[in-house]
Amino acid sequence: MSRLDVHQHAWPDALLEELRRRSRGPRVVGDRLLLDGEPEFVIDPAVHVLADRARADAADGIDRALLSLSSPLGIESLPPDEAAPLLDAWHGLAAEVGPAHGVWASVNLVEPDLDPLRATLAHDAVVGLQVPATALLDPAALDRLAPVLDVVQDADLPVLVHPGPAPASDVAVPGWWPALTSYTAQQTAAWFAWHVAGRALLPTLRICFVALAGLAPLHHERLAARGGTFGAVDRFVFYDTSSYGHRAVDAVVRVVGVDPIVHGSDRPYAEPHDPGLGEAFSHALFVSNPHHLLNGGVR
């Protein structure tokens, strides 16, 4: 089986052109990405050339990388008429990728159109649906999102939960600030919402939380101390390792075990990384666990 990276990003030319047409965030001006909740970010088109990306991945031992739309852009939460051309530009990537890449679909969450979503999920290059963590920050939000997730469950495909937009702010912060504050808080809240209500709503959905769910499983002792429960590990919940290393991965493994941990790099914003927990763990991380995330089966 292939060695997989379940979480990378790419900026198709068509998506960049649509973002350049916008007069308010999210938008691109020249080579700068402008978002309401983050410092300006300079886009380097060279790191988004898929042929070059595939060569870089191969050099790092990655056979196939799964590409996702950057949910911090907030495209999924735009009014439908604004979101449509951006989502169309993103999904056009599915017709362009070769065997070295797969694509996570996205959907407008203001007025989800479920029939086109079903058609998108049926594309051979599409591996599942990405949703922003901001769409499931509490059990009530998860209940509202359930009809969308049910379409994915019916297709027997997984969901990737990725940080959504950071709150708008005029305060100057370092470039890494949203990734260490808003993003991790969103992932933690989404994980707890799933922990409370997810499995009852969607009994067989496979779901993967980016960035080790903001380390949410490590709070299981505090959860119990405050009146919650943490019982058997959910065998359909997965955690990608993006931006974390040996200590964080090892700590989460001690709570949820090896089987749910999958390799995600967040490339080009971080690099593929083996946390160095042994050959058997490496095989699980890059091969067998991602295979179960994408295809199901006993783990």
N, C-alpha and C positions, 0 to 999 in steps of 0.2 A: 504493500500500500504506500501511497505518496506521503511525504512529509509536508505538513500543512502549516500555514500561517493564516489564522482565521480572521485577522483584523489588520488590514492595511487601508490606505486612502489613496485616491487618485483624482485628478482634476481634468476631466475631458475638456477638449477645446470648446465643444458646444456649450458645456456648463459655464465655462469662463465667459463666453460671449454673452450668455443670458444674464450673468451677474453684472457684466459691464453695462447692460442696458438699463439697469435699475438706478433709481435716483435716491433710494434710501436703503438702509441695511436690511438684509445682507447685500453687499455690492462690492464690486471690484473696480478700482480706479487706477489705471496704469497697471502696476504690478502689486498694488496694495489691496489686501482684503480688509474691508471696513465692517465691523460688527459693533452693535451698541454696547455689549458687555465685555469687550476685550480690547487690549491694545492693538494698534495696527499691526498687521502681519504681512510680510513681503513674500509673495508667491514666487518660487523658482520653478518655471515650467520644465526645466531639465530633469527634475526629480520625478516628474509625472509621465515621462515617456515609458510606455509599458514594455517595449522591447528591452530597454535599458534596465527597467525594474526587474524583469524576468532574469536577466543575466546577473544582477546583483543578488537576487534571491537564490539563484542556483549556486553562486559562490558561497552563500551562507548555508547551503544544505537544504533550501526550501524548494520543493517541487511545484507547489501550487499555493498562491496567495489569494485570499478572498477580499475584495475591494468594497468599501462602504462609503456612502455619502457622508460628509461631515455633519452630523446632527447639530453641533454647536452653531451652525449657520442659521438654524431655525426654519429651514425651508418647509419642513413637514407641518409647521404651525402657521404658515402664511395663509391669507385668504386663498380659496381654491383657484381663482383666476390668476393670482400671482405665482402660486406654487406650480401650476400645471406645466408651463414651459420649462421650468427648472427641473422638475421631476422627469419630464420627457427627455430632456438633454442627458440626465443621469442614466436613465434606463436604456438610452441608445448605446451606451457602453457595452451592454450585454451582447450586441450583435458584432462587436469589434474584438472582444477578447478571445485569446486562444486557450489552449489547454493549461497554460501556466497561471490562469486567473479564473476566478469566479466572481459573481457580483451579488451583493446583498441589495435587495429591493428596498424602496422606501414608499411611503404613502402619505397623502395629505390627511391630517388628523382632525381638521376642522369639519370637513364634510367627506368622510372616507367613501370612496366609490369602490365597492367590493368586487364587482364583476371585472373591471379592468385589473384589479389587484390579482384576482385568480388567474387571469391571462398572463400577467407578468410573472407570477410565480411558476407558471408552466414552462417558461423558457429554459432551455437546457443549461444556459450559463448562470442562471439565477439559483442561489443556494438557500435562500430564505429571506426573511424580512428584518430589517433594522428598524428599531423604534427608539426615540429619545427617552431617556430616563424621566424627563420632565412630564411625559405623558402617563406615568404610573408612580407618582410620588406618594400616593396613599391608597388604601383599599377602594375608596369611591372612584378615584381616577382609573384604577385597574378595572373596575366594573364597567366603566364607560368604554374602555379600550377593548374589552373582551370580544365584541363582535369582529373586530379586525384580527385579533389573535386567533379567533376560532377559524377563520379562513386559512391561516397558516397551519393550524393543527390539522384541519381536514386535508391539507395538501401533504401532510406528513413531512413538513419542513421545520427548521428551527427558527427561533427569534434571537436576534442580537440586541441587547440593551446597551445603548451608547449614551454618554453624557449629551445633554441638549444645551441650549443657549445659556450662557452666564447672565445674571441679572444686569441690566443697564447700569452704568456707573460713570461718573465724571472724575473719579479719584484715580490718580496715577498709581499704577501698580506694576511690578515686574511682569514680563511676558508669561512666566510660568504660573502666575497667581491663580487664574481660573482653574487650571488643571489640578491644583493642590487644594483648592477650597470648594468652589461651586461644583466641579465635576465629581469629586469624591463624595460630597454630601448628597448629590443627586443619586449616585449609584447606590449609596447606602440606603437612602429612603426607598428607592425602587425595590431593592432586595427585601427590605422589611415588608413593603406592601405585598410582594409576591409571597413572602413567608406566611403572612396572615391570611391572604385570600386567594392566591393564585391557583393552587392545585385543585381546590374545590371547583373553581370556574372552568379550568382547562386541564382535565385529568391526564392527558398524554402529551401535552405540548413540551417540546424540548426548548429550553431557554438558556441563553448564555449571557452573563453579565461581564461587560468589559472591565478591565483593570481590577480584577479580583473583587468586583462588587464594592469598590471603595473600602475593602477590608471589612465589610459588614459582618462576615461570619466570626471574626475575632471578638465581636461584642456579645457572643452567646452567653457568657457568664453574667454580664451586666443585664442582658435580657431576662435571664432567670431571676436575678436579684430584684428586678423591677416588676415582676409578676407575669412575665411572658414565659413561653416554653420553647425549647429547642430539642426536638426528638430525633427521630431517624433522619438521616441525610436523604434529601430528595434525589432520586437517581436520574431525574430528567433535568436537573439544574447543573449548569456548567459555569466555569470561571476562566476568563482569559487573563493572561499574565502581563498584558501590555504595560510597559514602563516600570515593572517591578522585577526584583532580583531575588537572590538566594534567600535572604532572611524573610521577606514577606511571603514568598511562595511556600517556604518551609512551614511558616506559622499557619497559613491557611490550610495546608495539607494536614496538619495536626488536628484540625477541626473537622474538615469535610472528607479527608482521604485523598488518595492519588487520582482516582477515576474521573472526577469532574474537572480536572485542571487541563486546559488546552492552551497551546501556544498562540498568542497574538502579539504582534510587535508594535502596532500603531505606526508603521513605516509610512511616510518618510519622516515622521516627527520623533521616532525612536527607532532603534535598530533591533533586528532579531537577536534573541539572547537565550542561551541555555543556562538555567540557574545552577547547573552543576550538582545535581542531586543523584547522580549515578546513571549508568547506561539503561537500566530498566525503566527508571523514571523518564529519561529522555525519550525513549520509544513511546511510552504512554503519552507524553506531552505533545509530541510532534505527529504521532501516527495513530495509535489506537483510540485515544480519547477524542481527537477531532473527527475521526471516522464515526464514532458513536454519536457525536453531536449532529453531524450532517445526515446520517443514515439510520439512526436508531439502533436497536439490537441490545442484547444483554451486555452489561459491563460489570 
